[in-house]
């Protein structure tokens, strides 16, 4: 499912308003927003894939449209999937982006692949 260009523009506006430096990559069939060379959040299957503090997941899944990310039938530690109704309002999108930005400094970078 292609990413809604309006959603990408909304996310860019939030990131710009927060004066955050980011890069974008195509990943997981969507658009990934990288901060400090780490995946912060991205679009995924018509919603948002968010990287958040694992200690906050149990409270965050109580918010509208939010659920634990699953991979191979197992929960992905520190990742949430949020349906569009969970970020339709600008204040909700801002909330989710901020949660990801708050966790980003604590998040581990993925290992860089060595070039052969």
Residue pairs with C-beta under 8 A, 6 or more apart in sequence:
1 29
1 45
1 46
3 30
3 31
3 43
4 43
7 43
8 31
8 43
10 90
10 93
11 33
11 93
11 97
14 90
14 93
14 94
14 97
15 22
15 33
15 97
18 97
18 98
18 101
20 35
20 101
21 35
22 33
22 34
22 35
22 40
23 33
23 34
24 31
24 32
24 33
24 34
25 31
25 32
25 34
26 32
27 39
27 42
28 42
28 44
28 49
29 44
29 45
30 42
30 43
30 44
30 45
30 49
31 42
31 43
32 39
32 41
32 42
32 43
33 39
33 40
33 41
33 42
34 40
35 101
35 104
36 104
36 105
36 109
37 109
38 51
38 104
38 107
38 108
38 109
38 110
39 51
39 107
39 110
40 51
40 100
40 101
40 104
40 107
41 48
41 49
41 50
41 51
41 96
41 97
41 100
42 48
42 49
43 49
44 81
45 81
46 83
46 84
47 65
47 81
47 82
47 83
47 84
47 86
48 81
48 82
48 86
48 87
48 96
49 69
49 79
49 80
49 81
50 79
50 80
50 81
50 82
50 96
50 99
50 100
51 78
51 79
51 100
51 103
51 104
51 107
52 60
52 78
52 79
52 80
52 99
52 100
52 103
53 78
53 99
53 102
53 103
53 106
54 77
54 78
56 99
57 68
57 78
57 80
60 66
60 80
60 99
61 67
61 68
61 80
63 82
63 86
64 85
64 86
64 92
65 82
65 83
65 84
65 85
65 86
65 87
66 80
66 81
66 82
66 83
66 86
67 80
67 81
67 82
67 83
68 75
68 76
68 79
68 80
68 81
69 75
69 76
69 79
69 80
69 81
70 76
78 103
78 107
82 96
86 92
86 96
87 93
87 96
